[in-house]
């Protein structure tokens, strides 16, 4: 069985091809035109599309999948019991990340930290329940807010060189506030979940994860393909495998 999954987020467009549950190919695209060209050239039996940036029908119509074509929406069945109080408002990317954690660590408590445009925290329990989590501004959003809502603070971007705790220029002070502040938020959130759920698995993913993975404990697992794995698990759940 070949499955094709698409993750069209606010910042990145990705697609992956799975064969019998194993990830065979993954691609990233700079725009929708490139993504749709890939879909027109890639045969599969089933496709699932998760999108927050492009109309789902626009993507599905480009696919040459031979059997089921599915758009991920809040009411689509998933491998997890959704305990979110307002399920119709739940972002499909968040549920996909949670299902990815369940795929990697079934019957275990897991905390996903998805570092994209926003930082999403997702809690999955050992009873295969999705309970929710938290949403906070992502790294670039924090930097952009300081530039946009002040008269003189410059625009900055995160860098691979970690900023010092004490900045000695306006730019380095901004970088320290964004990067070190985000790091302490993540550490504090993890610590609180570890108090409540001893032994909880912590999984880091998303475009900004590489900036932070070396500054967190080695026990924290980095899974760049977590959302893609989660999307494939949802697709398999809906085609009867």
Protein Blocks (a to p, Z undefined) as FASTA:
>chain_A
ZZddddddfkbccddddeehiafbdcddfbfklmmmmmmmmgcfbdcdddfkbcfklmmm
mpccfkbccdddfklccfbdcfbfblmlpcfklmmmmmmmmmmmghiacddddddfbccd
ddddfkopaebjcddddfklmmmmmmmmpmklccddddfbdcdfbdcbfklmmmmmmmmm
mmmmmmmmmmmmmmmmghiacddedjklmmmmmmccfklccdfklmmmmmmmmmmmmnoZ
Z
